[in-house]
Amino acid sequence: MKTKVKEMRMAANLTQQQLAERVHVSSRTIISIEKEQYSPSLMLAYRMAEVFGMSVEELCCLKENREWEDERREKI
């Protein structure tokens, strides 16, 4: 799933480790989310959104991800 985690983390001048500590996960989890290899749980998405002062919908690009998924399903 596409997110704005890396973009927002860098804008906040946080390392992956610092963000991980703030949201109670490992830095490996943050790395995986940034590489779109792992989709965060709702609670983790909420915690990260709080750190960046934004909504979960915006942080996780929910509208864009839904549209991409809908297009992919139509092709099947």
C-alpha positions in Angstrom: 0.0 0.0 0.0 1.3 3.4 -0.9 1.7 5.8 2.0 3.2 9.2 2.7 5.2 7.9 5.7 8.6 8.5 4.2 7.7 11.9 2.9 6.2 13.0 6.2 9.0 11.5 8.3 11.7 13.3 6.3 9.7 16.6 6.4 9.6 16.2 10.2 13.3 15.6 10.2 12.9 12.2 11.9 15.0 9.1 11.4 13.2 5.7 10.9 14.3 4.7 14.4 12.9 7.9 16.0 9.5 7.4 14.3 9.6 3.7 15.3 10.1 4.7 18.9 7.3 7.2 18.8 4.8 4.7 17.5 6.1 1.6 19.4 7.3 -0.5 16.6 10.7 -1.6 15.2 12.6 0.5 12.7 12.3 -2.6 10.4 8.5 -2.0 10.4 8.9 1.6 9.3 11.4 0.5 6.6 8.9 -2.1 5.3 6.0 0.4 5.3 8.1 3.0 3.4 9.1 0.4 0.8 5.4 -0.6 0.4 6.2 -4.1 1.5 3.9 -3.9 4.6 0.6 -2.3 5.2 0.3 -0.8 8.7 -2.5 -1.9 11.0 -5.2 0.6 11.7 -3.8 1.4 15.1 -0.3 1.9 13.8 -1.6 4.1 11.0 -3.5 6.2 13.6 -0.3 6.5 15.7 1.8 7.7 12.8 -1.0 10.1 11.6 -1.0 11.6 15.1 2.8 12.1 15.0 2.4 14.0 11.7 -0.8 15.9 12.6 -2.8 14.5 9.7 -5.6 12.0 9.1 -5.1 8.3 8.5 -6.9 8.8 5.2 -4.3 11.3 4.0 -1.2 9.5 5.4 -2.2 6.2 3.9 -3.4 7.7 0.6 -6.7 5.7 1.0 -8.6 7.3 -1.9 -5.7 6.7 -4.3 -5.1 3.2 -3.1 -8.9 2.4 -3.4 -8.9 3.7 -6.9 -5.9 1.7 -7.9 -7.4 -1.5 -6.3 -10.8 -0.8 -8.1 -9.0 -0.5 -11.5 -7.0 -3.6 -10.9 -10.2 -5.6 -10.1 -11.9 -4.3 -13.2 -9.1 -5.8 -15.4 -9.6 -9.2 -13.9 
